[in-house]
């Protein structure tokens, strides 16, 4: 089996396992670079030294440490699959150490900043105020990923139970509760949505001006525009609100396992990152407030 054919079959197996479009794109790009680098070499000719040379090549191309680490992770996954298929006997990518990444914790808005932004009227820059408020309330109030948000259908909303069916990574489903603020934003948005559609139908909850499903790119632009208008960081994006959801729940005493379930994290270790975020906040409060810390 050639390298290109092996990669093509691996990507096909990912599609069959319902990998997300984002994951497929990332693997395709990373493994495509690898195939171009090794050229016509067979699997038996590729060892850990060749893989290190590939990573050096990526650095020479100007890729960041995070991008190089992602490429190595893609290669490790590829080799695991090749071993299961009996194509290779060893995983040379496992012998290559992952580039050390700086531990950067995302800066999330405080509870007060979020309440101030959401309690105010939508700014003039909001093209569709009712929809845009619902977007912000759902991202922050339910801890959704951007892709999960735009994928929500009307049939996924259970207003009487105040719960939402979410399809996460790998098509895994989870039920997330929502509060009065999301409910109020939904009640305000639905008549405007019906007015926009007229006699047409659409399963999607969130629509653009043409009456079709909103895209993740559009949501990113909407969130950034409103954040800037409300005095929040211009670096704020939809995933920042998901981080804020987890961080603020933890700060208010929520159980880590419950946060894990609501965020749809497969591993508790992923959710435990919010304990680091929360501790950072605690230290900032101490430094700013304790008389002996000044």
LINUR-V35051 format. One record per backbone hydrogen bond with DSSP energy under -0.5 kcal/mol. NH is the residue of the N-H (numbers start at 0). CO is the residue of the C=O. Records with the same first field share a line. If there is no record, write none. Layout:
NH->CO / CO
//
This chain:
2->40
5->1
6->2
7->3
8->4
9->5
10->6
11->7
12->8
13->9
14->10
15->11
16->12
17->14
18->13
23->19
24->20
25->21
26->22
27->23
28->24
29->25
30->26
31->27
32->28
33->29
34->30
35->31
36->32
37->33
38->34
40->37
44->41
45->42
46->44
50->46
51->47
52->48
53->49
54->50
55->51
56->52
57->53
58->54
59->55
60->56
61->58
62->57
67->63
68->64
69->65
70->66
71->67
72->68
73->69
74->70
75->71
76->72
77->73
78->74
79->75
80->76
81->77
82->78
83->79
84->80
85->82
86->81
87->81
91->89
93->90
94->91
95->92
96->94
103->101
104->102
105->103
107->105
113->109
114->110
115->111
116->112
117->113
118->114
119->115
125->122
126->124
128->125
131->127
132->128
133->129
134->130
135->131
136->132
137->133
138->134
139->135
140->136
141->137
142->138
143->137
148->144
149->145
150->146
151->148
153->202
155->152
156->153
157->155 / 162
158->156
161->157
162->157
163->175
164->155
165->163 / 173
167->165 / 171
170->167
171->168
173->165
175->163 / 173
177->161
182->178
183->179
184->180
185->181
186->182
187->183
188->184
189->185
190->186
191->187
192->188
193->189
194->190
195->191
196->192
197->193
199->196
204->151
206->204
207->211
210->207
213->205
218->214
219->215
220->216
221->217
222->218
223->219
224->220
225->221
226->222
227->223
228->224
229->225
230->227
231->226
235->232
239->236
240->236 / 237
241->237
242->238
243->239
244->240
245->241
246->242
247->243
248->244
249->245
250->246
251->247
252->249
253->248
258->254
259->255
260->256
261->257
262->258
263->259
264->259
269->266
270->266
271->267
272->269
273->270
274->271
275->271
276->272
277->273
278->274
279->275
280->276
281->277
282->278
283->279
284->280
285->281
286->282
287->283
288->284
289->285
292->289
293->289
//
